[in-house]
């Protein structure tokens, strides 16, 4: 008989419904059976004890809420009867002992990557077009459109062209406006027949809305993020356009590049419109230089590299009540394998670590690292409160609808992506990952801003778990989507790569699913499989403007 509900941690006083449960139903929990007082939808929680007002709600073994009204055993836990609460935290003891997974089957594995002069290894080989200020968005877009089309990176016909033509015919003929049935084929991921540069995966652009106004710190942070992309292992070189008068100046970008790679040798073309003058001359020079750079970039070919050269970004978005018991812990197990092998993994989204700060602080390898984590968390929380918000505002309407009714519930499940290994390093945005092992990176919980930041810090593959579905991708790093439930995987098979709903159905263990995720990551890193976000052209890039996002 399939398990219908789950107590995640022995200390929990709520259980998660793994399927829709009905009022009056008898549900077994440990050695007792509870009569449900409400319908409990799948992914939501119900009380397994009576609660008085002010009683702590415990889930994942940590404080995730407080009862605001009396709650009976078997009653649905909802936003009407509990509110967000999380435990206090401080720099305390070190708890860095952990059980390493058996990695004997992985220790000799390699992937095919692009080896760079600084010793890093990329999973892609892209050329970047970057505006230093939003005023140059149009110019870099013109360059991108021209090169992508003429060098064979663009599919000539949109998969939706047939539908539009049919609608045009219908409109001109005056036919009734019924929905037209027209098949839409997704764009092919490989095999572009006219691709000139065989070993260059593409030409990408990083348009944004920053660079001019704002504070000098905003300009420095933007240049740091862009430098992270320029020096990224997945990037062969870059063309950067500057207007000339903005805060984000070329020397500032050059300084940030040097901070990340003191011996930077990639081809980099820096052009300033106010110096060149005529826009046509600027575009002519930029296109000519970029073409020369692409010729050099094409000389780099995939070669074998050990798995410890991977840097895996750990991301989630559109999370649901199954995230913390299926996809996230499975990804956490894959993370532990990579850490044991000597690779780097990056856990970000600090508002979604609320409630598990003490555990993560204790896992830091030394007191200095723990102090930095605690200081970053408290500073972020205070800044959010100063503008009338707080971490408790993080869950979205979709999160709440699907069972994540407090930020601490959401966070305790989100943190499972980081596995159980010690925290090797703590970074502030947009610093570069510099150590093997688990790194905590301060970013907002907004998935696109966080993914943008993880890649800027060096992630060469990102695994993105989702319970509700999202098409999010990144311009230069493959983003692999893992569904928390099979219904989503079947409904959005065009944007979801893997299904972890097998765990909910009892068909696969967390460890088995984690190994399957890692196998897929290796294939994506080698270029054997194209992530569906890349197939769909989801090149999302949103820099974090500090203090705005949760």
HUWO-V311038 format. One record per pair of residues at least 4 apart in sequence whose C-alpha atoms are under 8 Angstrom apart, sorted by the first residue. I is the first residue (numbers start at 0). J is the second residue. D is the distance in Angstrom with one decimal. If there is no record, write none. Layout:
# HUWO-V311038
I:J:D
I:J:D
This chain:
# HUWO-V311038
1:504:7.3
1:505:7.4
2:17:7.4
2:505:7.9
3:16:6.2
3:17:5.1
3:18:5.8
3:20:8.0
3:26:7.9
4:14:6.4
4:15:5.4
4:16:4.4
4:17:5.0
4:18:7.3
4:26:7.8
5:14:5.4
5:15:5.2
5:16:6.6
5:17:7.0
5:28:8.0
6:11:6.6
6:13:6.8
6:14:4.6
6:15:6.5
6:28:7.6
7:11:7.0
7:14:7.2
7:15:7.8
7:58:7.1
7:59:5.8
7:60:8.0
7:324:7.7
8:58:6.9
8:59:5.2
8:60:5.4
9:60:7.2
10:57:7.1
10:58:7.6
10:59:7.9
10:60:5.3
11:56:7.8
11:57:4.9
11:58:4.8
11:59:6.5
11:60:5.6
11:61:7.9
12:46:6.4
12:47:5.6
12:48:6.4
12:56:6.6
12:57:5.6
12:58:6.9
13:44:6.1
13:45:5.5
13:46:4.6
13:47:5.3
13:48:7.8
13:56:7.4
13:57:6.9
13:58:6.6
14:44:5.3
14:45:5.7
14:46:6.8
14:47:6.9
15:41:7.6
15:42:6.0
15:43:5.7
15:44:4.5
15:45:6.8
15:320:7.9
16:20:6.9
16:39:6.8
16:40:6.8
16:41:4.9
16:42:5.4
16:43:5.7
16:44:6.1
16:45:7.7
17:41:5.2
17:42:6.0
17:503:6.9
18:40:6.8
18:41:4.3
18:42:7.3
19:38:7.6
19:39:6.0
19:40:4.4
19:41:4.5
20:24:7.1
20:38:5.7
20:39:5.0
20:40:6.1
20:41:7.1
21:35:7.1
21:37:6.8
21:38:4.4
21:39:6.3
22:34:7.7
22:35:5.0
22:36:5.3
22:37:4.4
22:38:4.6
22:39:7.5
23:34:5.5
23:35:5.0
23:36:6.1
23:37:7.4
24:34:5.6
24:35:5.5
25:32:6.1
25:33:5.4
25:34:4.6
25:35:6.5
26:32:5.3
26:33:5.2
26:34:6.4
26:35:7.3
27:31:5.9
27:32:4.2
27:33:6.3
28:32:5.8
28:33:7.1
28:47:7.9
33:47:7.2
33:72:7.3
33:73:6.1
34:72:8.0
34:73:5.8
35:72:7.7
35:73:4.2
35:74:6.2
36:71:7.8
36:72:7.7
36:73:5.1
36:74:4.9
36:75:7.4
37:73:7.2
37:74:5.6
37:75:5.8
38:75:7.2
39:43:6.3
39:44:7.0
39:45:7.0
39:75:6.0
41:320:8.0
42:319:7.1
42:320:4.3
42:321:5.8
42:401:6.2
42:402:5.3
43:75:7.7
43:76:7.4
43:320:6.3
43:401:6.9
43:402:4.4
43:403:7.7
44:75:6.1
44:76:5.4
44:77:7.9
44:402:7.2
45:72:7.7
45:73:5.7
45:74:5.4
45:75:4.4
45:76:5.1
46:70:7.4
46:71:6.9
46:72:5.0
46:73:5.1
46:74:5.6
46:75:6.6
46:76:6.5
47:72:5.1
47:73:5.9
48:71:6.8
48:72:4.5
48:73:7.5
49:69:7.6
49:70:5.8
49:71:4.6
49:72:4.7
50:54:5.8
50:66:6.8
50:69:5.5
50:70:4.9
50:71:6.4
50:72:7.7
51:66:6.9
51:68:6.9
51:69:4.7
51:70:6.6
52:65:7.7
52:66:5.2
52:67:5.1
52:68:5.0
52:69:5.3
53:65:5.5
53:66:5.1
53:67:6.1
53:68:7.9
54:65:5.6
54:66:5.4
55:62:6.5
55:63:7.7
55:64:6.1
55:65:4.7
55:66:6.6
56:62:5.9
56:63:5.8
56:64:4.9
56:65:5.4
56:66:7.0
57:61:5.3
57:62:4.8
57:63:5.8
57:64:7.2
58:62:6.6
58:63:6.3
58:408:7.1
58:411:8.0
59:411:6.5
59:412:7.6
61:85:7.9
61:86:7.7
61:354:7.0
61:355:7.3
61:411:7.7
62:84:6.6
62:85:5.3
62:86:6.0
62:354:6.7
62:407:7.4
63:83:6.3
63:84:5.4
63:85:5.5
63:354:6.8
63:405:6.9
63:406:7.6
63:407:4.6
63:408:5.3
64:81:6.1
64:82:5.3
64:83:4.4
64:84:4.2
64:85:6.7
64:405:7.0
64:407:7.2
64:408:7.9
65:81:5.3
65:82:5.5
65:83:6.5
65:84:6.0
66:70:7.3
66:80:5.8
66:81:4.3
66:82:6.6
67:80:5.4
67:81:5.2
67:82:6.8
68:80:5.5
68:81:7.4
69:80:7.7
70:74:6.5
70:80:7.2
76:80:6.6
76:81:7.0
77:81:6.3
77:404:6.6
78:82:6.5
78:404:6.0
78:405:7.9
82:405:6.8
83:391:6.2
83:405:5.0
83:406:6.5
83:407:6.6
84:354:7.9
84:405:7.9
84:407:6.8
85:353:6.9
85:354:4.7
85:407:6.2
86:354:5.8
87:357:7.6
88:356:6.2
88:357:4.9
88:373:7.9
89:357:6.6
89:360:7.6
89:373:6.8
90:357:7.7
90:360:6.4
90:361:7.2
90:366:7.1
90:369:6.1
90:370:6.1
90:373:7.1
91:360:7.6
91:361:6.4
92:361:5.7
93:361:4.8
93:362:6.1
93:363:6.8
93:364:7.1
93:365:7.1
93:366:7.7
94:361:5.2
94:362:5.1
94:363:7.7
94:421:7.9
95:361:7.4
95:362:5.0
95:363:7.0
95:364:6.5
95:420:7.3
95:421:5.1
96:421:7.5
97:419:6.7
97:420:6.1
97:421:7.5
98:419:8.0
99:335:7.1
99:336:7.6
99:339:6.5
99:420:7.8
100:335:6.9
100:336:6.1
100:339:7.3
101:336:7.7
102:106:6.1
102:336:6.4
102:339:7.3
102:340:7.2
104:108:7.9
105:340:7.9
106:340:6.7
107:305:7.4
108:305:6.4
108:306:6.4
109:303:5.9
109:304:5.2
109:305:4.4
109:306:5.4
109:521:8.0
110:302:7.9
110:303:5.5
110:304:5.4
110:305:6.5
110:306:6.5
110:521:6.0
110:522:7.4
110:524:6.4
110:525:5.1
111:122:7.5
111:301:5.3
111:302:5.0
111:303:4.4
111:304:6.0
111:524:7.0
111:525:4.4
111:526:7.4
112:120:5.8
112:121:5.4
112:122:5.0
112:123:7.2
112:300:7.8
112:301:4.7
112:302:5.4
112:303:6.2
112:304:6.3
112:524:6.9
112:525:6.0
113:120:5.3
113:121:4.8
113:122:6.3
113:123:6.8
113:124:6.8
113:232:7.6
113:233:7.5
113:299:6.6
113:300:6.0
113:301:4.9
113:302:6.3
114:118:6.7
114:119:6.2
114:120:4.5
114:121:6.4
114:232:7.8
114:299:7.7
114:301:7.5
114:302:7.2
115:119:5.5
115:120:5.9
115:121:7.5
115:232:6.6
116:264:7.4
117:260:7.4
117:262:7.6
117:263:7.7
119:232:5.9
119:308:6.8
120:232:5.6
120:233:7.6
120:304:7.4
120:308:6.2
120:309:7.4
121:231:7.7
121:232:4.3
121:233:4.3
121:234:7.6
121:459:6.2
122:232:7.5
122:233:5.8
122:459:6.1
122:460:7.3
122:476:7.6
122:523:7.8
122:524:4.7
122:525:6.4
122:526:7.2
123:200:6.4
123:232:7.9
123:233:4.6
123:234:7.2
123:475:7.1
123:476:7.1
123:524:7.7
123:526:7.7
124:198:7.2
124:199:5.3
124:200:5.3
124:201:7.3
124:233:5.2
124:234:5.4
124:235:5.8
124:296:7.6
124:299:8.0
125:199:5.9
125:200:5.5
125:201:5.1
125:202:5.7
125:203:6.8
125:233:6.2
125:234:4.8
125:235:5.7
125:236:7.5
125:475:6.6
126:199:7.6
126:201:6.5
126:202:4.8
126:203:6.2
126:234:5.9
126:235:5.7
126:236:5.3
126:237:5.6
126:238:8.0
126:293:7.1
126:296:7.7
127:202:5.9
127:203:5.0
127:204:5.6
127:205:7.5
127:229:7.4
127:234:7.0
127:236:6.4
127:237:4.5
127:238:6.2
128:139:6.1
128:143:7.2
128:202:7.4
128:203:6.1
128:204:4.5
128:205:6.5
128:237:5.8
128:238:5.0
128:239:6.0
128:240:7.9
129:139:6.8
129:204:5.8
129:205:5.3
129:206:6.8
129:225:7.9
129:237:7.2
129:238:6.2
129:239:4.7
129:240:6.3
130:134:7.8
130:135:5.3
130:136:5.9
130:139:6.6
130:205:7.0
130:206:6.3
130:207:7.8
130:239:5.7
130:240:4.9
130:241:6.2
131:135:7.3
131:210:6.0
131:222:7.8
131:239:6.7
131:240:6.1
131:241:5.1
131:242:7.7
131:247:6.2
131:248:7.4
131:249:7.8
132:136:7.5
132:207:7.6
132:208:7.2
132:209:5.8
132:210:4.3
132:211:6.0
132:241:6.4
132:242:7.0
132:245:6.8
132:247:6.9
133:206:7.0
133:207:5.9
133:208:5.0
133:209:5.8
133:210:6.6
133:211:7.5
134:242:6.8
135:139:6.3
135:240:6.4
135:241:6.7
135:242:6.6
136:140:6.1
136:206:5.6
136:207:7.4
137:141:6.2
138:142:6.4
138:282:7.1
139:143:6.0
139:204:7.1
139:206:7.9
139:240:7.3
140:144:6.0
140:204:7.3
141:145:6.1
142:146:6.1
142:282:7.0
142:285:7.7
142:286:6.4
143:147:5.8
143:202:6.9
143:203:7.2
143:204:6.9
144:148:6.1
145:149:6.1
146:150:5.6
146:202:7.7
146:286:7.8
147:151:6.2
147:152:4.9
147:153:5.6
147:201:7.7
147:202:6.6
148:152:6.0
148:153:5.1
148:154:8.0
148:155:7.9
150:193:7.0
150:194:5.7
150:195:5.5
150:196:7.6
151:191:6.5
151:192:7.2
151:193:4.6
151:194:4.0
151:195:6.3
152:191:6.7
152:193:7.8
152:194:6.0
152:201:6.5
152:202:8.0
153:191:7.9
154:186:7.4
154:191:7.6
156:160:6.7
157:186:7.8
158:183:5.5
158:184:5.5
158:185:6.2
158:186:6.6
159:163:6.5
159:183:6.0
159:184:8.0
160:164:6.2
161:165:6.2
161:181:7.2
161:183:8.0
162:166:6.3
162:179:7.6
162:181:5.8
162:182:7.9
162:183:7.8
163:167:6.2
164:168:6.3
165:169:6.2
165:179:7.4
166:170:6.1
166:179:7.4
167:171:6.2
168:172:6.1
169:173:6.1
169:174:5.3
169:175:7.6
169:176:7.5
170:174:6.6
170:176:8.0
185:535:7.4
186:534:6.7
186:535:7.0
187:534:7.0
188:529:6.7
188:533:7.8
188:534:5.1
196:293:7.5
196:294:7.4
196:297:5.8
197:297:6.8
198:296:7.7
198:297:5.0
198:298:7.2
198:299:6.8
198:300:6.0
199:293:7.4
199:296:6.5
199:297:5.4
203:474:6.0
203:475:7.2
204:474:7.3
205:474:7.5
205:540:6.4
206:540:7.5
207:540:7.5
207:541:6.7
207:542:7.4
209:218:7.9
209:221:7.6
210:217:7.7
210:218:5.7
210:221:7.1
210:245:6.3
210:246:6.0
210:247:5.0
211:218:7.7
211:244:8.0
211:245:4.5
211:246:5.3
211:247:6.6
212:245:7.4
212:246:6.9
213:217:6.1
213:218:7.5
214:218:6.7
215:219:6.3
215:246:6.7
216:220:6.0
217:221:6.1
217:544:6.9
217:545:7.6
218:222:6.2
218:246:5.8
218:247:4.8
219:223:6.1
219:247:6.9
219:251:6.9
219:252:8.0
220:224:6.2
220:428:7.8
220:429:6.7
221:225:6.2
221:247:7.5
221:542:7.1
222:226:5.9
222:247:6.6
222:251:6.6
222:252:4.9
222:255:6.5
223:227:6.2
223:252:6.9
223:255:5.3
223:256:7.5
223:429:6.1
223:430:7.5
224:228:6.6
224:429:5.5
224:452:7.2
224:455:5.5
224:456:7.7
224:542:7.6
225:229:6.3
225:252:7.6
225:455:7.2
226:230:6.0
226:252:6.3
226:253:7.8
226:255:5.8
226:256:4.9
226:259:7.6
226:455:7.8
227:231:5.8
227:256:7.3
227:259:7.3
227:429:7.7
227:431:7.0
227:454:7.8
227:455:4.5
227:456:5.9
227:457:7.0
228:234:7.2
228:454:7.3
228:455:5.2
228:457:7.9
229:234:6.4
229:236:6.7
229:237:6.4
229:256:7.5
230:234:6.9
230:256:6.8
230:259:7.1
230:260:7.0
230:263:7.7
231:455:7.3
231:457:6.0
232:457:7.4
232:459:7.1
233:459:6.6
233:475:6.3
233:476:6.9
234:475:7.3
235:265:6.5
235:266:7.5
235:296:5.5
236:265:5.4
236:266:5.0
236:267:5.7
236:292:6.9
236:296:7.2
237:266:6.7
237:267:5.0
237:268:6.4
237:289:7.7
238:267:5.9
238:268:4.7
238:269:6.2
238:270:7.9
238:285:7.1
238:289:6.4
239:267:7.6
239:268:6.0
239:269:4.9
239:270:6.2
240:269:6.2
240:270:5.0
240:271:5.9
240:272:7.3
241:248:7.5
241:249:7.2
241:269:7.5
241:270:6.1
241:271:4.6
241:272:6.2
242:271:5.4
242:272:4.9
242:273:5.8
243:248:7.0
243:271:5.7
243:272:6.6
243:273:5.7
243:274:7.5
244:248:7.7
247:251:6.6
247:252:7.4
248:252:6.6
249:253:6.2
249:269:7.4
250:254:6.1
251:255:6.3
252:256:6.2
253:257:6.2
254:258:6.3
255:259:6.6
256:260:6.0
256:261:7.6
256:263:7.5
257:261:4.5
257:262:7.3
257:263:6.9
259:431:6.9
266:292:6.1
268:285:7.8
268:288:7.1
268:289:7.6
270:275:7.8
270:281:7.5
270:285:7.3
271:275:6.3
272:276:5.7
272:277:7.6
272:278:7.0
272:281:6.3
275:280:7.0
275:281:6.1
276:280:7.4
276:281:7.3
277:281:6.4
278:282:6.3
279:283:6.1
280:284:6.1
281:285:6.1
282:286:6.0
283:287:6.1
284:288:6.1
285:289:6.0
286:290:6.1
287:291:6.5
288:292:6.3
289:293:6.1
290:294:6.4
291:295:6.7
292:296:6.1
293:297:6.0
294:298:7.1
295:299:7.8
301:525:7.9
304:308:6.8
306:337:7.6
306:340:7.3
306:342:6.7
306:521:8.0
307:337:7.0
307:340:5.9
307:341:4.9
307:342:3.9
307:343:7.3
308:342:5.9
308:343:7.8
309:342:5.7
309:343:6.5
309:458:7.8
309:459:6.5
309:460:7.6
310:342:6.3
310:343:4.7
310:344:5.6
310:345:7.5
310:457:6.7
310:458:4.8
310:459:5.3
310:460:6.6
311:334:7.9
311:343:6.3
311:344:4.6
311:345:6.2
311:458:5.3
311:459:6.2
311:460:5.2
311:461:5.6
311:462:7.3
312:344:5.9
312:345:4.9
312:346:6.7
312:450:7.7
312:453:6.0
312:454:7.3
312:458:5.2
312:459:7.5
312:460:6.2
312:461:4.3
312:462:6.2
313:330:7.8
313:344:7.0
313:345:5.8
313:346:5.3
313:347:7.3
313:416:6.3
313:417:7.2
313:461:6.0
313:462:5.5
313:463:6.4
314:346:7.2
314:347:7.4
314:416:7.7
314:446:7.1
314:449:7.6
314:450:6.8
314:461:6.9
314:462:6.1
314:463:4.5
314:464:6.4
315:413:7.2
315:446:6.6
315:463:4.9
315:464:4.6
315:465:5.8
316:445:7.8
316:446:5.5
316:463:7.2
316:464:6.5
316:465:5.3
316:466:7.7
316:468:7.8
316:469:7.1
317:397:7.0
317:398:6.7
317:465:5.2
317:466:5.7
317:467:4.8
317:468:5.9
317:469:6.6
318:322:5.9
318:397:8.0
318:398:5.9
318:403:7.9
318:409:7.9
318:464:7.5
318:465:5.1
318:466:4.7
318:467:6.2
319:397:7.8
319:398:5.6
319:401:5.1
319:402:6.1
319:403:6.2
319:465:7.4
319:466:4.8
319:467:6.6
319:483:7.7
320:398:7.8
320:401:5.7
320:402:4.6
320:403:5.7
320:466:7.8
321:325:6.0
321:326:7.8
321:466:7.0
321:483:5.8
321:484:7.1
321:503:7.9
322:326:5.6
322:327:5.6
322:412:6.4
322:413:7.2
322:464:7.4
322:465:7.0
322:466:6.3
322:483:5.4
323:327:5.3
323:328:6.4
323:409:7.9
323:411:7.3
323:412:3.7
323:413:6.1
323:415:6.4
324:328:6.2
324:412:7.2
324:503:7.8
325:329:6.2
325:483:5.7
325:484:7.9
325:499:5.8
325:500:6.6
325:502:5.7
325:503:6.5
325:509:6.8
326:330:6.1
326:464:6.1
326:465:7.9
326:481:6.5
326:482:6.6
326:483:4.9
326:499:5.2
326:500:7.6
327:331:6.1
327:412:7.0
327:413:6.5
327:414:7.8
327:415:5.3
327:416:4.6
327:464:6.7
327:483:7.9
328:332:6.2
328:415:4.9
328:416:5.7
328:418:6.8
328:509:6.6
328:513:7.9
329:333:6.5
329:416:7.5
329:499:7.7
329:509:4.8
329:510:6.2
329:511:7.9
329:512:5.6
329:513:4.3
329:516:7.8
330:334:6.1
330:415:7.8
330:416:5.3
330:417:7.7
330:418:7.5
330:462:7.8
330:513:5.5
330:516:7.0
331:335:6.3
331:415:5.7
331:416:4.2
331:417:5.0
331:418:3.7
331:419:7.4
331:513:7.3
332:336:6.4
332:416:7.9
332:418:5.6
332:509:7.4
332:510:6.2
332:513:5.3
332:514:7.7
333:337:6.4
333:418:7.9
333:510:7.9
333:513:4.7
333:514:6.0
333:516:6.8
333:517:5.7
334:338:6.1
334:344:6.4
334:416:7.4
334:417:6.4
334:418:5.9
335:339:6.1
335:417:7.9
335:418:5.6
335:419:6.7
335:420:6.2
336:340:6.3
337:341:6.3
337:342:5.2
337:343:7.1
337:344:7.5
337:436:7.9
338:342:5.2
338:343:6.2
338:344:7.1
338:420:7.3
338:435:7.1
338:436:4.8
338:437:6.8
339:436:7.8
341:435:5.8
341:436:6.5
342:435:5.3
342:436:6.1
343:432:7.9
343:434:6.9
343:435:4.4
343:436:4.7
343:437:6.1
343:438:7.4
344:417:7.8
344:435:7.6
344:436:6.1
344:437:5.0
344:438:6.2
344:458:7.8
345:417:7.7
345:437:6.0
345:438:4.9
345:439:6.0
345:440:6.7
345:453:7.0
345:458:7.4
346:414:7.9
346:416:7.3
346:417:5.9
346:437:7.3
346:438:6.2
346:439:5.0
346:440:6.1
347:439:5.7
347:440:4.7
347:441:5.7
347:442:5.7
347:443:7.8
347:444:7.9
347:449:6.8
347:453:7.3
348:352:7.0
348:440:7.5
348:441:6.5
348:442:4.9
348:443:5.0
348:444:4.3
348:445:7.4
348:446:7.9
348:449:6.3
349:353:7.2
349:376:6.7
349:440:7.7
349:441:5.6
349:442:5.9
349:443:6.1
349:444:6.5
350:376:8.0
350:380:7.9
350:390:5.5
350:393:7.0
350:410:7.6
350:443:6.4
350:444:5.7
350:549:6.2
351:390:7.8
351:393:7.7
351:406:6.9
351:407:7.5
351:409:6.7
351:410:4.3
351:411:7.7
351:413:6.5
351:414:7.4
351:444:6.1
352:356:6.3
352:407:7.7
352:410:4.9
352:411:6.8
352:413:7.2
352:414:6.1
353:390:7.1
353:406:6.9
353:407:5.6
353:410:5.7
353:411:7.5
354:407:5.2
354:410:6.8
354:411:6.6
355:359:6.4
355:407:8.0
355:410:7.3
355:411:6.2
355:414:7.6
356:360:5.9
356:373:7.5
357:361:6.1
358:362:6.3
359:363:6.5
359:422:7.2
360:369:4.9
360:370:7.8
360:372:6.7
360:373:6.9
361:369:7.1
362:420:7.6
362:421:4.9
362:422:5.6
363:368:6.0
363:369:5.3
363:421:5.8
363:422:4.4
363:423:6.3
363:424:7.4
364:368:6.8
364:369:7.7
364:421:6.1
364:422:5.9
364:423:5.7
364:424:7.8
365:369:6.4
366:370:6.1
367:371:6.4
368:372:6.4
368:423:7.9
368:424:6.3
368:425:6.2
369:373:6.2
370:374:6.0
371:375:6.1
371:425:6.7
372:376:6.2
372:425:6.1
372:439:7.9
373:377:6.2
374:378:5.9
375:379:6.0
375:427:7.6
375:441:7.2
376:380:6.2
377:381:6.1
378:382:6.2
379:383:6.2
379:546:7.7
380:384:6.2
380:389:6.1
380:390:6.5
381:385:6.1
381:389:7.8
382:386:6.8
382:546:6.4
383:387:6.7
383:388:5.2
383:389:5.0
383:390:7.3
383:546:6.7
383:547:7.9
383:549:7.7
384:388:4.7
384:389:4.9
388:392:6.4
389:393:7.6
390:406:6.7
390:549:7.0
391:405:6.7
391:406:5.2
391:407:7.7
392:406:7.2
392:549:7.9
393:406:6.0
393:444:7.4
393:549:6.0
394:398:5.7
394:399:6.5
394:403:7.0
394:404:7.1
394:405:6.6
394:406:5.7
394:409:7.2
395:399:6.3
396:400:6.1
397:401:6.2
397:467:7.5
398:402:6.4
398:403:5.1
398:404:7.0
399:403:4.7
399:404:4.5
399:405:7.6
400:404:7.7
403:408:5.9
403:409:5.3
404:408:6.9
404:409:7.5
405:409:6.4
406:410:5.8
407:411:5.9
408:412:6.6
409:413:6.1
410:414:6.0
411:415:7.1
414:418:7.8
417:437:7.2
420:436:7.7
420:437:6.9
421:436:7.7
421:437:6.7
422:436:7.1
422:437:5.1
422:438:6.0
422:439:7.2
423:434:7.0
423:435:7.3
423:436:5.6
423:437:5.4
423:438:5.8
424:434:7.0
424:436:8.0
424:437:6.8
424:438:4.7
424:439:6.4
425:438:5.6
425:439:4.7
425:440:6.0
425:441:7.9
426:430:6.0
426:431:7.6
426:432:7.6
426:438:7.2
426:439:6.1
426:440:4.8
426:441:6.3
427:440:5.8
427:441:5.0
427:442:7.8
428:440:6.6
428:441:5.6
428:442:6.3
428:452:7.0
429:452:6.4
429:455:6.8
429:456:6.2
430:456:5.8
431:455:7.4
431:456:4.2
431:457:6.2
432:438:7.2
432:456:5.6
432:457:6.0
434:438:7.7
440:453:7.5
442:448:7.5
442:449:5.5
442:452:6.9
442:543:7.7
443:448:6.8
443:449:6.0
443:543:7.6
443:548:5.8
443:549:4.8
444:448:7.8
444:449:6.4
444:548:7.5
444:549:5.2
445:449:6.0
445:548:6.9
445:549:6.3
446:450:5.9
447:451:5.9
447:471:6.8
447:472:7.9
447:539:6.7
447:540:6.9
447:541:6.3
448:452:6.2
448:540:7.2
448:541:5.2
448:542:5.8
448:543:5.7
449:453:6.1
449:543:7.9
450:454:6.2
450:461:7.7
450:473:7.4
451:455:6.2
451:473:6.9
451:539:7.6
451:540:5.6
451:541:6.2
451:542:6.6
452:456:6.2
452:542:7.2
452:543:7.7
453:457:6.5
453:458:5.7
454:458:4.5
454:459:6.8
454:461:7.9
454:476:6.8
458:476:7.3
459:476:5.6
459:477:7.4
459:524:7.9
460:476:5.6
460:477:5.3
460:478:6.3
460:479:7.7
460:520:7.3
460:524:6.9
461:476:7.0
461:477:6.2
461:478:4.7
461:479:6.1
462:478:5.7
462:479:4.7
462:480:6.1
462:481:7.2
462:520:8.0
463:478:6.5
463:479:5.8
463:480:4.8
463:481:6.1
464:480:5.7
464:481:4.6
464:482:5.8
464:483:6.8
465:469:7.1
465:480:7.1
465:481:6.2
465:482:5.1
465:483:6.0
466:482:5.6
466:483:5.0
466:484:6.4
466:487:6.9
467:487:6.7
468:482:7.5
468:487:6.8
468:491:7.2
468:495:7.7
469:494:7.5
470:494:5.9
470:532:6.2
470:537:6.6
471:478:7.8
471:532:6.6
471:537:6.0
471:538:7.6
471:539:6.4
472:477:7.2
472:478:5.5
472:532:5.1
472:533:6.7
472:536:7.8
472:537:4.7
472:538:5.3
472:539:5.5
473:477:6.8
473:478:6.7
473:532:8.0
473:533:7.9
473:537:6.5
473:538:4.4
473:539:4.9
473:540:6.4
474:537:7.4
474:538:4.2
474:539:6.4
474:540:7.0
475:538:7.8
477:523:7.4
477:524:8.0
477:529:7.8
477:530:6.0
477:532:7.5
477:533:6.7
478:530:6.3
478:531:8.0
478:532:6.3
478:533:7.5
479:495:7.6
479:496:6.1
479:497:7.9
479:520:7.6
479:530:5.6
479:531:7.2
479:532:7.3
480:494:7.3
480:495:5.0
480:496:5.1
480:497:6.4
480:530:8.0
480:531:7.8
480:532:7.9
481:495:6.1
481:496:6.0
481:497:4.7
481:498:5.6
481:499:6.5
482:487:6.4
482:488:5.8
482:495:6.6
482:496:8.0
482:497:6.3
482:498:4.9
482:499:5.7
482:500:6.8
483:487:7.8
483:498:6.6
483:499:5.1
483:500:5.3
484:488:6.7
484:498:6.7
484:499:6.1
484:500:3.8
484:501:7.6
484:503:7.2
485:489:6.2
485:498:6.0
485:499:7.1
485:500:4.6
485:501:7.1
486:490:6.1
487:491:5.9
487:492:7.9
488:492:5.4
488:495:6.0
488:497:7.3
488:498:5.9
491:495:6.1
492:496:7.2
493:531:6.7
494:531:5.3
494:532:6.1
494:535:7.5
495:531:6.7
496:530:6.8
496:531:6.3
497:516:7.5
499:503:7.7
499:512:6.6
500:504:6.5
501:505:6.2
501:506:5.1
501:507:5.4
501:512:8.0
502:506:6.0
502:507:5.0
502:508:5.8
502:509:6.4
502:512:7.5
507:511:6.1
507:512:6.4
508:512:6.2
509:513:6.0
510:514:6.2
511:515:6.3
512:516:6.2
513:517:6.3
514:518:6.2
515:519:6.4
516:520:6.2
517:521:6.3
518:522:6.5
519:523:6.2
519:528:8.0
520:524:6.0
521:525:6.2
522:526:6.4
522:527:5.2
522:528:5.7
523:527:5.8
523:528:4.8
523:529:6.0
523:530:6.7
529:533:6.7
529:534:6.7
530:534:6.5
531:535:6.1
532:536:6.3
532:537:5.4
533:537:5.9
533:538:7.4
543:547:7.8
543:548:7.4
544:548:7.6
